[in-house]
């Protein structure tokens, strides 16, 4: 499994990164700064036990300026890849 520390994506390589946090949500949240430094435009963490998705966006100076959380009744629309649109509850069906 590739970790964020070894991955080092650049802005021309990844528009969106999605991680599923089964047992490591704290580590995944810490990875946000690594992805922001790499220029990944949007980073989603699927929080299985909570049935929620944490979305980070607008990377600047190694940090994401925006952070939002979505619940089962919400629809995720990727800002950087417009074709990606997912009902959160479908991730847990």
PyMOL Python script that loads the backbone (N, CA, C, O; Angstrom):
from pymol import cmd

cmd.read_pdbstr("""\
ATOM      1  N   UNK A   1       0.839  -1.174   0.000  1.00  0.00           N
ATOM      2  CA  UNK A   1       0.000   0.000   0.000  1.00  0.00           C
ATOM      3  C   UNK A   1       0.887   1.242   0.000  1.00  0.00           C
ATOM      4  O   UNK A   1       1.828   1.336   0.789  1.00  0.00           O
ATOM      5  N   UNK A   2       0.594   2.180  -0.871  1.00  0.00           N
ATOM      6  CA  UNK A   2       1.355   3.421  -0.972  1.00  0.00           C
ATOM      7  C   UNK A   2       0.870   4.402   0.081  1.00  0.00           C
ATOM      8  O   UNK A   2      -0.336   4.581   0.247  1.00  0.00           O
ATOM      9  N   UNK A   3       1.772   5.027   0.780  1.00  0.00           N
ATOM     10  CA  UNK A   3       1.397   6.038   1.762  1.00  0.00           C
ATOM     11  C   UNK A   3       1.641   7.411   1.170  1.00  0.00           C
ATOM     12  O   UNK A   3       2.337   7.551   0.164  1.00  0.00           O
ATOM     13  N   UNK A   4       1.069   8.416   1.795  1.00  0.00           N
ATOM     14  CA  UNK A   4       1.215   9.779   1.296  1.00  0.00           C
ATOM     15  C   UNK A   4       2.669  10.225   1.308  1.00  0.00           C
ATOM     16  O   UNK A   4       3.083  11.000   0.445  1.00  0.00           O
ATOM     17  N   UNK A   5       3.443   9.752   2.263  1.00  0.00           N
ATOM     18  CA  UNK A   5       4.830  10.171   2.351  1.00  0.00           C
ATOM     19  C   UNK A   5       5.659   9.671   1.174  1.00  0.00           C
ATOM     20  O   UNK A   5       6.617  10.333   0.773  1.00  0.00           O
ATOM     21  N   UNK A   6       5.312   8.527   0.620  1.00  0.00           N
ATOM     22  CA  UNK A   6       6.061   7.994  -0.520  1.00  0.00           C
ATOM     23  C   UNK A   6       5.467   8.453  -1.840  1.00  0.00           C
ATOM     24  O   UNK A   6       6.151   8.424  -2.863  1.00  0.00           O
ATOM     25  N   UNK A   7       4.234   8.867  -1.838  1.00  0.00           N
ATOM     26  CA  UNK A   7       3.507   9.170  -3.063  1.00  0.00           C
ATOM     27  C   UNK A   7       3.933  10.489  -3.686  1.00  0.00           C
ATOM     28  O   UNK A   7       4.236  10.526  -4.879  1.00  0.00           O
ATOM     29  N   UNK A   8       3.965  11.560  -2.929  1.00  0.00           N
ATOM     30  CA  UNK A   8       4.364  12.887  -3.373  1.00  0.00           C
ATOM     31  C   UNK A   8       3.763  13.300  -4.713  1.00  0.00           C
ATOM     32  O   UNK A   8       4.504  13.585  -5.655  1.00  0.00           O
ATOM     33  N   UNK A   9       2.423  13.339  -4.818  1.00  0.00           N
ATOM     34  CA  UNK A   9       1.811  13.745  -6.083  1.00  0.00           C
ATOM     35  C   UNK A   9       1.977  15.232  -6.340  1.00  0.00           C
ATOM     36  O   UNK A   9       1.981  16.039  -5.412  1.00  0.00           O
ATOM     37  N   UNK A  10       2.112  15.577  -7.593  1.00  0.00           N
ATOM     38  CA  UNK A  10       2.176  16.982  -7.990  1.00  0.00           C
ATOM     39  C   UNK A  10       0.840  17.417  -8.536  1.00  0.00           C
ATOM     40  O   UNK A  10      -0.021  16.581  -8.810  1.00  0.00           O
ATOM     41  N   UNK A  11       0.653  18.707  -8.699  1.00  0.00           N
ATOM     42  CA  UNK A  11      -0.640  19.221  -9.139  1.00  0.00           C
ATOM     43  C   UNK A  11      -1.017  18.748 -10.533  1.00  0.00           C
ATOM     44  O   UNK A  11      -2.199  18.727 -10.876  1.00  0.00           O
ATOM     45  N   UNK A  12      -0.037  18.369 -11.342  1.00  0.00           N
ATOM     46  CA  UNK A  12      -0.355  17.874 -12.676  1.00  0.00           C
ATOM     47  C   UNK A  12      -0.602  16.377 -12.666  1.00  0.00           C
ATOM     48  O   UNK A  12      -0.875  15.799 -13.719  1.00  0.00           O
ATOM     49  N   UNK A  13      -0.515  15.731 -11.511  1.00  0.00           N
ATOM     50  CA  UNK A  13      -0.692  14.290 -11.411  1.00  0.00           C
ATOM     51  C   UNK A  13      -2.004  13.882 -10.764  1.00  0.00           C
ATOM     52  O   UNK A  13      -2.574  12.863 -11.153  1.00  0.00           O
ATOM     53  N   UNK A  14      -2.512  14.639  -9.783  1.00  0.00           N
ATOM     54  CA  UNK A  14      -3.705  14.225  -9.055  1.00  0.00           C
ATOM     55  C   UNK A  14      -4.631  15.413  -8.799  1.00  0.00           C
ATOM     56  O   UNK A  14      -4.246  16.401  -8.175  1.00  0.00           O
ATOM     57  N   UNK A  15      -5.832  15.292  -9.287  1.00  0.00           N
ATOM     58  CA  UNK A  15      -6.855  16.294  -9.014  1.00  0.00           C
ATOM     59  C   UNK A  15      -7.573  15.965  -7.708  1.00  0.00           C
ATOM     60  O   UNK A  15      -7.953  16.859  -6.952  1.00  0.00           O
ATOM     61  N   UNK A  16      -7.755  14.654  -7.451  1.00  0.00           N
ATOM     62  CA  UNK A  16      -8.534  14.189  -6.315  1.00  0.00           C
ATOM     63  C   UNK A  16      -7.876  12.943  -5.735  1.00  0.00           C
ATOM     64  O   UNK A  16      -7.498  12.029  -6.467  1.00  0.00           O
ATOM     65  N   UNK A  17      -7.742  12.918  -4.407  1.00  0.00           N
ATOM     66  CA  UNK A  17      -7.285  11.729  -3.691  1.00  0.00           C
ATOM     67  C   UNK A  17      -8.385  11.363  -2.707  1.00  0.00           C
ATOM     68  O   UNK A  17      -8.895  12.221  -1.987  1.00  0.00           O
ATOM     69  N   UNK A  18      -8.752  10.068  -2.678  1.00  0.00           N
ATOM     70  CA  UNK A  18      -9.763   9.579  -1.743  1.00  0.00           C
ATOM     71  C   UNK A  18      -9.133   8.478  -0.911  1.00  0.00           C
ATOM     72  O   UNK A  18      -8.555   7.534  -1.448  1.00  0.00           O
ATOM     73  N   UNK A  19      -9.248   8.606   0.408  1.00  0.00           N
ATOM     74  CA  UNK A  19      -8.758   7.568   1.312  1.00  0.00           C
ATOM     75  C   UNK A  19      -9.931   7.072   2.144  1.00  0.00           C
ATOM     76  O   UNK A  19     -10.803   7.848   2.535  1.00  0.00           O
ATOM     77  N   UNK A  20      -9.942   5.768   2.409  1.00  0.00           N
ATOM     78  CA  UNK A  20     -10.954   5.173   3.264  1.00  0.00           C
ATOM     79  C   UNK A  20     -10.308   4.905   4.613  1.00  0.00           C
ATOM     80  O   UNK A  20      -9.394   4.087   4.719  1.00  0.00           O
ATOM     81  N   UNK A  21     -10.779   5.591   5.638  1.00  0.00           N
ATOM     82  CA  UNK A  21     -10.203   5.475   6.975  1.00  0.00           C
ATOM     83  C   UNK A  21     -10.961   4.412   7.758  1.00  0.00           C
ATOM     84  O   UNK A  21     -12.033   4.669   8.305  1.00  0.00           O
ATOM     85  N   UNK A  22     -10.387   3.218   7.802  1.00  0.00           N
ATOM     86  CA  UNK A  22     -11.003   2.131   8.551  1.00  0.00           C
ATOM     87  C   UNK A  22     -10.540   2.178  10.007  1.00  0.00           C
ATOM     88  O   UNK A  22     -11.350   2.114  10.933  1.00  0.00           O
ATOM     89  N   UNK A  23      -9.239   2.289  10.190  1.00  0.00           N
ATOM     90  CA  UNK A  23      -8.700   2.304  11.553  1.00  0.00           C
ATOM     91  C   UNK A  23      -7.717   3.448  11.779  1.00  0.00           C
ATOM     92  O   UNK A  23      -7.089   3.525  12.835  1.00  0.00           O
ATOM     93  N   UNK A  24      -7.579   4.342  10.792  1.00  0.00           N
ATOM     94  CA  UNK A  24      -6.542   5.371  10.900  1.00  0.00           C
ATOM     95  C   UNK A  24      -7.016   6.786  10.544  1.00  0.00           C
ATOM     96  O   UNK A  24      -6.308   7.494   9.828  1.00  0.00           O
ATOM     97  N   UNK A  25      -8.182   7.219  11.016  1.00  0.00           N
ATOM     98  CA  UNK A  25      -8.629   8.564  10.631  1.00  0.00           C
ATOM     99  C   UNK A  25      -7.681   9.673  11.067  1.00  0.00           C
ATOM    100  O   UNK A  25      -7.546  10.678  10.369  1.00  0.00           O
ATOM    101  N   UNK A  26      -7.028   9.506  12.201  1.00  0.00           N
ATOM    102  CA  UNK A  26      -6.091  10.540  12.655  1.00  0.00           C
ATOM    103  C   UNK A  26      -4.924  10.662  11.701  1.00  0.00           C
ATOM    104  O   UNK A  26      -4.530  11.772  11.345  1.00  0.00           O
ATOM    105  N   UNK A  27      -4.365   9.539  11.280  1.00  0.00           N
ATOM    106  CA  UNK A  27      -3.253   9.545  10.319  1.00  0.00           C
ATOM    107  C   UNK A  27      -3.707  10.135   8.992  1.00  0.00           C
ATOM    108  O   UNK A  27      -2.980  10.917   8.379  1.00  0.00           O
ATOM    109  N   UNK A  28      -4.904   9.765   8.543  1.00  0.00           N
ATOM    110  CA  UNK A  28      -5.399  10.291   7.277  1.00  0.00           C
ATOM    111  C   UNK A  28      -5.581  11.804   7.340  1.00  0.00           C
ATOM    112  O   UNK A  28      -5.301  12.500   6.365  1.00  0.00           O
ATOM    113  N   UNK A  29      -6.045  12.315   8.470  1.00  0.00           N
ATOM    114  CA  UNK A  29      -6.182  13.772   8.615  1.00  0.00           C
ATOM    115  C   UNK A  29      -4.818  14.452   8.565  1.00  0.00           C
ATOM    116  O   UNK A  29      -4.679  15.543   8.013  1.00  0.00           O
ATOM    117  N   UNK A  30      -3.805  13.791   9.149  1.00  0.00           N
ATOM    118  CA  UNK A  30      -2.445  14.338   9.102  1.00  0.00           C
ATOM    119  C   UNK A  30      -1.898  14.340   7.676  1.00  0.00           C
ATOM    120  O   UNK A  30      -1.093  15.203   7.326  1.00  0.00           O
ATOM    121  N   UNK A  31      -2.325  13.386   6.852  1.00  0.00           N
ATOM    122  CA  UNK A  31      -1.877  13.314   5.461  1.00  0.00           C
ATOM    123  C   UNK A  31      -2.361  14.504   4.640  1.00  0.00           C
ATOM    124  O   UNK A  31      -1.800  14.788   3.582  1.00  0.00           O
ATOM    125  N   UNK A  32      -3.380  15.196   5.103  1.00  0.00           N
ATOM    126  CA  UNK A  32      -3.928  16.322   4.351  1.00  0.00           C
ATOM    127  C   UNK A  32      -2.847  17.334   4.002  1.00  0.00           C
ATOM    128  O   UNK A  32      -2.817  17.839   2.880  1.00  0.00           O
ATOM    129  N   UNK A  33      -1.966  17.638   4.938  1.00  0.00           N
ATOM    130  CA  UNK A  33      -0.926  18.630   4.649  1.00  0.00           C
ATOM    131  C   UNK A  33       0.048  18.121   3.588  1.00  0.00           C
ATOM    132  O   UNK A  33       0.564  18.904   2.790  1.00  0.00           O
ATOM    133  N   UNK A  34       0.298  16.817   3.579  1.00  0.00           N
ATOM    134  CA  UNK A  34       1.193  16.251   2.555  1.00  0.00           C
ATOM    135  C   UNK A  34       0.577  16.386   1.162  1.00  0.00           C
ATOM    136  O   UNK A  34       1.262  16.736   0.201  1.00  0.00           O
ATOM    137  N   UNK A  35      -0.712  16.106   1.068  1.00  0.00           N
ATOM    138  CA  UNK A  35      -1.381  16.239  -0.220  1.00  0.00           C
ATOM    139  C   UNK A  35      -1.472  17.701  -0.647  1.00  0.00           C
ATOM    140  O   UNK A  35      -1.308  18.016  -1.826  1.00  0.00           O
ATOM    141  N   UNK A  36      -1.731  18.586   0.297  1.00  0.00           N
ATOM    142  CA  UNK A  36      -1.792  20.014  -0.027  1.00  0.00           C
ATOM    143  C   UNK A  36      -0.441  20.503  -0.531  1.00  0.00           C
ATOM    144  O   UNK A  36      -0.377  21.257  -1.502  1.00  0.00           O
ATOM    145  N   UNK A  37       0.642  20.077   0.124  1.00  0.00           N
ATOM    146  CA  UNK A  37       1.984  20.443  -0.330  1.00  0.00           C
ATOM    147  C   UNK A  37       2.251  19.937  -1.735  1.00  0.00           C
ATOM    148  O   UNK A  37       2.939  20.591  -2.518  1.00  0.00           O
ATOM    149  N   UNK A  38       1.702  18.763  -2.054  1.00  0.00           N
ATOM    150  CA  UNK A  38       1.890  18.184  -3.379  1.00  0.00           C
ATOM    151  C   UNK A  38       0.990  18.793  -4.438  1.00  0.00           C
ATOM    152  O   UNK A  38       1.113  18.462  -5.618  1.00  0.00           O
ATOM    153  N   UNK A  39       0.085  19.680  -4.036  1.00  0.00           N
ATOM    154  CA  UNK A  39      -0.779  20.354  -5.002  1.00  0.00           C
ATOM    155  C   UNK A  39      -2.036  19.600  -5.376  1.00  0.00           C
ATOM    156  O   UNK A  39      -2.697  19.960  -6.350  1.00  0.00           O
ATOM    157  N   UNK A  40      -2.388  18.554  -4.621  1.00  0.00           N
ATOM    158  CA  UNK A  40      -3.633  17.830  -4.883  1.00  0.00           C
ATOM    159  C   UNK A  40      -4.788  18.774  -4.598  1.00  0.00           C
ATOM    160  O   UNK A  40      -4.900  19.304  -3.492  1.00  0.00           O
ATOM    161  N   UNK A  41      -5.640  18.987  -5.580  1.00  0.00           N
ATOM    162  CA  UNK A  41      -6.681  20.008  -5.471  1.00  0.00           C
ATOM    163  C   UNK A  41      -7.770  19.664  -4.455  1.00  0.00           C
ATOM    164  O   UNK A  41      -8.328  20.547  -3.804  1.00  0.00           O
ATOM    165  N   UNK A  42      -8.061  18.371  -4.328  1.00  0.00           N
ATOM    166  CA  UNK A  42      -9.114  17.967  -3.405  1.00  0.00           C
ATOM    167  C   UNK A  42      -8.745  16.635  -2.764  1.00  0.00           C
ATOM    168  O   UNK A  42      -8.228  15.738  -3.429  1.00  0.00           O
ATOM    169  N   UNK A  43      -9.015  16.513  -1.464  1.00  0.00           N
ATOM    170  CA  UNK A  43      -8.688  15.318  -0.698  1.00  0.00           C
ATOM    171  C   UNK A  43      -9.909  14.931   0.122  1.00  0.00           C
ATOM    172  O   UNK A  43     -10.418  15.727   0.911  1.00  0.00           O
ATOM    173  N   UNK A  44     -10.381  13.686  -0.075  1.00  0.00           N
ATOM    174  CA  UNK A  44     -11.544  13.191   0.648  1.00  0.00           C
ATOM    175  C   UNK A  44     -11.105  12.075   1.578  1.00  0.00           C
ATOM    176  O   UNK A  44     -10.291  11.231   1.202  1.00  0.00           O
ATOM    177  N   UNK A  45     -11.639  12.068   2.784  1.00  0.00           N
ATOM    178  CA  UNK A  45     -11.438  10.959   3.713  1.00  0.00           C
ATOM    179  C   UNK A  45     -12.811  10.366   4.005  1.00  0.00           C
ATOM    180  O   UNK A  45     -13.686  11.045   4.541  1.00  0.00           O
ATOM    181  N   UNK A  46     -12.995   9.092   3.649  1.00  0.00           N
ATOM    182  CA  UNK A  46     -14.236   8.379   3.934  1.00  0.00           C
ATOM    183  C   UNK A  46     -14.111   7.809   5.339  1.00  0.00           C
ATOM    184  O   UNK A  46     -13.260   6.959   5.601  1.00  0.00           O
ATOM    185  N   UNK A  47     -14.966   8.282   6.240  1.00  0.00           N
ATOM    186  CA  UNK A  47     -14.940   7.874   7.639  1.00  0.00           C
ATOM    187  C   UNK A  47     -16.025   6.819   7.861  1.00  0.00           C
ATOM    188  O   UNK A  47     -17.155   7.142   8.227  1.00  0.00           O
ATOM    189  N   UNK A  48     -15.664   5.556   7.634  1.00  0.00           N
ATOM    190  CA  UNK A  48     -16.609   4.444   7.673  1.00  0.00           C
ATOM    191  C   UNK A  48     -17.444   4.348   8.931  1.00  0.00           C
ATOM    192  O   UNK A  48     -18.672   4.334   8.848  1.00  0.00           O
ATOM    193  N   UNK A  49     -16.810   4.279  10.102  1.00  0.00           N
ATOM    194  CA  UNK A  49     -17.602   4.126  11.324  1.00  0.00           C
ATOM    195  C   UNK A  49     -18.581   5.284  11.564  1.00  0.00           C
ATOM    196  O   UNK A  49     -19.633   5.091  12.173  1.00  0.00           O
ATOM    197  N   UNK A  50     -18.242   6.463  11.095  1.00  0.00           N
ATOM    198  CA  UNK A  50     -19.105   7.642  11.276  1.00  0.00           C
ATOM    199  C   UNK A  50     -20.092   7.826  10.130  1.00  0.00           C
ATOM    200  O   UNK A  50     -21.025   8.622  10.226  1.00  0.00           O
ATOM    201  N   UNK A  51     -19.879   7.081   9.042  1.00  0.00           N
ATOM    202  CA  UNK A  51     -20.697   7.206   7.831  1.00  0.00           C
ATOM    203  C   UNK A  51     -20.711   8.650   7.324  1.00  0.00           C
ATOM    204  O   UNK A  51     -21.752   9.209   6.980  1.00  0.00           O
ATOM    205  N   UNK A  52     -19.510   9.224   7.296  1.00  0.00           N
ATOM    206  CA  UNK A  52     -19.321  10.603   6.848  1.00  0.00           C
ATOM    207  C   UNK A  52     -18.114  10.679   5.922  1.00  0.00           C
ATOM    208  O   UNK A  52     -17.304   9.754   5.856  1.00  0.00           O
ATOM    209  N   UNK A  53     -18.008  11.799   5.209  1.00  0.00           N
ATOM    210  CA  UNK A  53     -16.847  12.061   4.357  1.00  0.00           C
ATOM    211  C   UNK A  53     -16.341  13.465   4.688  1.00  0.00           C
ATOM    212  O   UNK A  53     -17.100  14.434   4.680  1.00  0.00           O
ATOM    213  N   UNK A  54     -15.052  13.549   4.976  1.00  0.00           N
ATOM    214  CA  UNK A  54     -14.389  14.832   5.226  1.00  0.00           C
ATOM    215  C   UNK A  54     -13.741  15.256   3.911  1.00  0.00           C
ATOM    216  O   UNK A  54     -13.008  14.474   3.307  1.00  0.00           O
ATOM    217  N   UNK A  55     -13.996  16.468   3.468  1.00  0.00           N
ATOM    218  CA  UNK A  55     -13.489  16.970   2.192  1.00  0.00           C
ATOM    219  C   UNK A  55     -12.603  18.187   2.442  1.00  0.00           C
ATOM    220  O   UNK A  55     -13.013  19.155   3.084  1.00  0.00           O
ATOM    221  N   UNK A  56     -11.386  18.115   1.922  1.00  0.00           N
ATOM    222  CA  UNK A  56     -10.439  19.226   1.998  1.00  0.00           C
ATOM    223  C   UNK A  56     -10.258  19.789   0.593  1.00  0.00           C
ATOM    224  O   UNK A  56     -10.188  19.026  -0.371  1.00  0.00           O
ATOM    225  N   UNK A  57     -10.181  21.109   0.463  1.00  0.00           N
ATOM    226  CA  UNK A  57      -9.997  21.723  -0.847  1.00  0.00           C
ATOM    227  C   UNK A  57      -9.235  23.034  -0.764  1.00  0.00           C
ATOM    228  O   UNK A  57      -8.945  23.537   0.322  1.00  0.00           O
ATOM    229  N   UNK A  58      -8.922  23.570  -1.915  1.00  0.00           N
ATOM    230  CA  UNK A  58      -8.216  24.836  -2.072  1.00  0.00           C
ATOM    231  C   UNK A  58      -6.843  24.831  -1.393  1.00  0.00           C
ATOM    232  O   UNK A  58      -6.621  25.552  -0.420  1.00  0.00           O
ATOM    233  N   UNK A  59      -5.922  24.010  -1.916  1.00  0.00           N
ATOM    234  CA  UNK A  59      -4.586  23.962  -1.305  1.00  0.00           C
ATOM    235  C   UNK A  59      -3.809  25.254  -1.520  1.00  0.00           C
ATOM    236  O   UNK A  59      -3.836  25.843  -2.600  1.00  0.00           O
ATOM    237  N   UNK A  60      -3.116  25.680  -0.467  1.00  0.00           N
ATOM    238  CA  UNK A  60      -2.303  26.888  -0.548  1.00  0.00           C
ATOM    239  C   UNK A  60      -1.229  26.830   0.545  1.00  0.00           C
ATOM    240  O   UNK A  60      -1.538  26.654   1.723  1.00  0.00           O
ATOM    241  N   UNK A  61       0.015  26.980   0.141  1.00  0.00           N
ATOM    242  CA  UNK A  61       1.136  26.996   1.081  1.00  0.00           C
ATOM    243  C   UNK A  61       1.164  25.782   2.002  1.00  0.00           C
ATOM    244  O   UNK A  61       1.419  25.911   3.200  1.00  0.00           O
ATOM    245  N   UNK A  62       0.901  24.593   1.436  1.00  0.00           N
ATOM    246  CA  UNK A  62       0.993  23.356   2.204  1.00  0.00           C
ATOM    247  C   UNK A  62      -0.170  23.071   3.128  1.00  0.00           C
ATOM    248  O   UNK A  62      -0.080  22.195   3.989  1.00  0.00           O
ATOM    249  N   UNK A  63      -1.262  23.800   2.960  1.00  0.00           N
ATOM    250  CA  UNK A  63      -2.459  23.593   3.788  1.00  0.00           C
ATOM    251  C   UNK A  63      -3.686  23.733   2.903  1.00  0.00           C
ATOM    252  O   UNK A  63      -3.656  24.411   1.876  1.00  0.00           O
ATOM    253  N   UNK A  64      -4.765  23.082   3.317  1.00  0.00           N
ATOM    254  CA  UNK A  64      -6.040  23.283   2.637  1.00  0.00           C
ATOM    255  C   UNK A  64      -6.782  24.421   3.321  1.00  0.00           C
ATOM    256  O   UNK A  64      -6.910  24.440   4.545  1.00  0.00           O
ATOM    257  N   UNK A  65      -7.269  25.366   2.529  1.00  0.00           N
ATOM    258  CA  UNK A  65      -8.001  26.510   3.074  1.00  0.00           C
ATOM    259  C   UNK A  65      -9.445  26.158   3.407  1.00  0.00           C
ATOM    260  O   UNK A  65     -10.105  26.865   4.168  1.00  0.00           O
ATOM    261  N   UNK A  66      -9.931  25.062   2.832  1.00  0.00           N
ATOM    262  CA  UNK A  66     -11.331  24.696   3.027  1.00  0.00           C
ATOM    263  C   UNK A  66     -11.432  23.277   3.567  1.00  0.00           C
ATOM    264  O   UNK A  66     -10.702  22.385   3.133  1.00  0.00           O
ATOM    265  N   UNK A  67     -12.333  23.076   4.508  1.00  0.00           N
ATOM    266  CA  UNK A  67     -12.587  21.767   5.089  1.00  0.00           C
ATOM    267  C   UNK A  67     -14.084  21.668   5.377  1.00  0.00           C
ATOM    268  O   UNK A  67     -14.657  22.517   6.059  1.00  0.00           O
ATOM    269  N   UNK A  68     -14.704  20.617   4.845  1.00  0.00           N
ATOM    270  CA  UNK A  68     -16.144  20.416   5.063  1.00  0.00           C
ATOM    271  C   UNK A  68     -16.400  18.961   5.395  1.00  0.00           C
ATOM    272  O   UNK A  68     -15.606  18.093   5.033  1.00  0.00           O
ATOM    273  N   UNK A  69     -17.496  18.682   6.077  1.00  0.00           N
ATOM    274  CA  UNK A  69     -17.864  17.309   6.386  1.00  0.00           C
ATOM    275  C   UNK A  69     -19.265  17.044   5.863  1.00  0.00           C
ATOM    276  O   UNK A  69     -20.155  17.883   5.998  1.00  0.00           O
ATOM    277  N   UNK A  70     -19.461  15.863   5.259  1.00  0.00           N
ATOM    278  CA  UNK A  70     -20.736  15.508   4.652  1.00  0.00           C
ATOM    279  C   UNK A  70     -21.278  14.235   5.278  1.00  0.00           C
ATOM    280  O   UNK A  70     -20.529  13.301   5.568  1.00  0.00           O
ATOM    281  N   UNK A  71     -22.590  14.209   5.483  1.00  0.00           N
ATOM    282  CA  UNK A  71     -23.256  13.046   6.059  1.00  0.00           C
ATOM    283  C   UNK A  71     -23.986  12.227   5.008  1.00  0.00           C
ATOM    284  O   UNK A  71     -23.941  12.541   3.819  1.00  0.00           O
ATOM    285  N   UNK A  72     -24.658  11.176   5.458  1.00  0.00           N
ATOM    286  CA  UNK A  72     -25.296  10.199   4.571  1.00  0.00           C
ATOM    287  C   UNK A  72     -26.312  10.808   3.611  1.00  0.00           C
ATOM    288  O   UNK A  72     -26.489  10.299   2.504  1.00  0.00           O
ATOM    289  N   UNK A  73     -26.979  11.879   4.008  1.00  0.00           N
ATOM    290  CA  UNK A  73     -28.002  12.482   3.150  1.00  0.00           C
ATOM    291  C   UNK A  73     -27.438  13.482   2.149  1.00  0.00           C
ATOM    292  O   UNK A  73     -28.181  14.043   1.343  1.00  0.00           O
ATOM    293  N   UNK A  74     -26.141  13.704   2.196  1.00  0.00           N
ATOM    294  CA  UNK A  74     -25.505  14.699   1.330  1.00  0.00           C
ATOM    295  C   UNK A  74     -24.973  14.083   0.039  1.00  0.00           C
ATOM    296  O   UNK A  74     -24.730  12.878  -0.041  1.00  0.00           O
ATOM    297  N   UNK A  75     -24.799  14.929  -0.961  1.00  0.00           N
ATOM    298  CA  UNK A  75     -24.182  14.532  -2.227  1.00  0.00           C
ATOM    299  C   UNK A  75     -22.856  15.249  -2.355  1.00  0.00           C
ATOM    300  O   UNK A  75     -22.775  16.467  -2.190  1.00  0.00           O
ATOM    301  N   UNK A  76     -21.809  14.479  -2.651  1.00  0.00           N
ATOM    302  CA  UNK A  76     -20.479  15.048  -2.868  1.00  0.00           C
ATOM    303  C   UNK A  76     -20.325  15.403  -4.331  1.00  0.00           C
ATOM    304  O   UNK A  76     -20.612  14.584  -5.204  1.00  0.00           O
ATOM    305  N   UNK A  77     -19.880  16.603  -4.604  1.00  0.00           N
ATOM    306  CA  UNK A  77     -19.585  17.054  -5.960  1.00  0.00           C
ATOM    307  C   UNK A  77     -18.134  17.499  -5.964  1.00  0.00           C
ATOM    308  O   UNK A  77     -17.776  18.470  -5.298  1.00  0.00           O
ATOM    309  N   UNK A  78     -17.306  16.798  -6.707  1.00  0.00           N
ATOM    310  CA  UNK A  78     -15.891  17.140  -6.755  1.00  0.00           C
ATOM    311  C   UNK A  78     -15.711  18.438  -7.526  1.00  0.00           C
ATOM    312  O   UNK A  78     -16.162  18.560  -8.665  1.00  0.00           O
ATOM    313  N   UNK A  79     -15.056  19.399  -6.906  1.00  0.00           N
ATOM    314  CA  UNK A  79     -14.844  20.698  -7.539  1.00  0.00           C
ATOM    315  C   UNK A  79     -13.827  20.615  -8.666  1.00  0.00           C
ATOM    316  O   UNK A  79     -13.923  21.366  -9.637  1.00  0.00           O
ATOM    317  N   UNK A  80     -12.848  19.712  -8.557  1.00  0.00           N
ATOM    318  CA  UNK A  80     -11.779  19.652  -9.554  1.00  0.00           C
ATOM    319  C   UNK A  80     -12.050  18.651 -10.671  1.00  0.00           C
ATOM    320  O   UNK A  80     -11.439  18.737 -11.736  1.00  0.00           O
ATOM    321  N   UNK A  81     -12.960  17.699 -10.444  1.00  0.00           N
ATOM    322  CA  UNK A  81     -13.344  16.728 -11.481  1.00  0.00           C
ATOM    323  C   UNK A  81     -14.870  16.712 -11.507  1.00  0.00           C
ATOM    324  O   UNK A  81     -15.497  15.947 -10.775  1.00  0.00           O
ATOM    325  N   UNK A  82     -15.457  17.542 -12.337  1.00  0.00           N
ATOM    326  CA  UNK A  82     -16.906  17.784 -12.304  1.00  0.00           C
ATOM    327  C   UNK A  82     -17.747  16.531 -12.547  1.00  0.00           C
ATOM    328  O   UNK A  82     -18.906  16.490 -12.133  1.00  0.00           O
ATOM    329  N   UNK A  83     -17.206  15.523 -13.197  1.00  0.00           N
ATOM    330  CA  UNK A  83     -17.960  14.295 -13.458  1.00  0.00           C
ATOM    331  C   UNK A  83     -18.118  13.438 -12.208  1.00  0.00           C
ATOM    332  O   UNK A  83     -18.930  12.513 -12.199  1.00  0.00           O
ATOM    333  N   UNK A  84     -17.364  13.724 -11.158  1.00  0.00           N
ATOM    334  CA  UNK A  84     -17.438  12.943  -9.927  1.00  0.00           C
ATOM    335  C   UNK A  84     -18.498  13.541  -9.025  1.00  0.00           C
ATOM    336  O   UNK A  84     -18.338  14.633  -8.478  1.00  0.00           O
ATOM    337  N   UNK A  85     -19.586  12.797  -8.886  1.00  0.00           N
ATOM    338  CA  UNK A  85     -20.722  13.208  -8.055  1.00  0.00           C
ATOM    339  C   UNK A  85     -21.249  11.945  -7.379  1.00  0.00           C
ATOM    340  O   UNK A  85     -21.662  11.002  -8.053  1.00  0.00           O
ATOM    341  N   UNK A  86     -21.232  11.929  -6.029  1.00  0.00           N
ATOM    342  CA  UNK A  86     -21.546  10.705  -5.288  1.00  0.00           C
ATOM    343  C   UNK A  86     -22.469  11.019  -4.117  1.00  0.00           C
ATOM    344  O   UNK A  86     -22.228  11.963  -3.365  1.00  0.00           O
ATOM    345  N   UNK A  87     -23.507  10.239  -3.971  1.00  0.00           N
ATOM    346  CA  UNK A  87     -24.362  10.322  -2.788  1.00  0.00           C
ATOM    347  C   UNK A  87     -23.625   9.594  -1.664  1.00  0.00           C
ATOM    348  O   UNK A  87     -23.279   8.422  -1.811  1.00  0.00           O
ATOM    349  N   UNK A  88     -23.386  10.263  -0.566  1.00  0.00           N
ATOM    350  CA  UNK A  88     -22.584   9.690   0.520  1.00  0.00           C
ATOM    351  C   UNK A  88     -23.140   8.349   0.977  1.00  0.00           C
ATOM    352  O   UNK A  88     -22.365   7.425   1.225  1.00  0.00           O
ATOM    353  N   UNK A  89     -24.443   8.216   1.096  1.00  0.00           N
ATOM    354  CA  UNK A  89     -25.031   6.944   1.543  1.00  0.00           C
ATOM    355  C   UNK A  89     -24.687   5.783   0.615  1.00  0.00           C
ATOM    356  O   UNK A  89     -24.639   4.638   1.066  1.00  0.00           O
ATOM    357  N   UNK A  90     -24.447   6.046  -0.659  1.00  0.00           N
ATOM    358  CA  UNK A  90     -24.047   4.989  -1.603  1.00  0.00           C
ATOM    359  C   UNK A  90     -22.692   4.395  -1.260  1.00  0.00           C
ATOM    360  O   UNK A  90     -22.415   3.244  -1.597  1.00  0.00           O
ATOM    361  N   UNK A  91     -21.841   5.174  -0.588  1.00  0.00           N
ATOM    362  CA  UNK A  91     -20.520   4.655  -0.201  1.00  0.00           C
ATOM    363  C   UNK A  91     -20.630   3.586   0.883  1.00  0.00           C
ATOM    364  O   UNK A  91     -19.710   2.790   1.070  1.00  0.00           O
ATOM    365  N   UNK A  92     -21.757   3.569   1.599  1.00  0.00           N
ATOM    366  CA  UNK A  92     -21.914   2.652   2.719  1.00  0.00           C
ATOM    367  C   UNK A  92     -23.011   1.631   2.479  1.00  0.00           C
ATOM    368  O   UNK A  92     -23.419   0.935   3.409  1.00  0.00           O
ATOM    369  N   UNK A  93     -23.499   1.529   1.243  1.00  0.00           N
ATOM    370  CA  UNK A  93     -24.600   0.608   0.914  1.00  0.00           C
ATOM    371  C   UNK A  93     -24.114  -0.831   0.855  1.00  0.00           C
ATOM    372  O   UNK A  93     -24.903  -1.739   0.592  1.00  0.00           O
TER     373      UNK A  93
END
""", "prot")
cmd.dss("prot")
cmd.show_as("cartoon", "prot")
cmd.util.cbc("prot")
cmd.orient("prot")
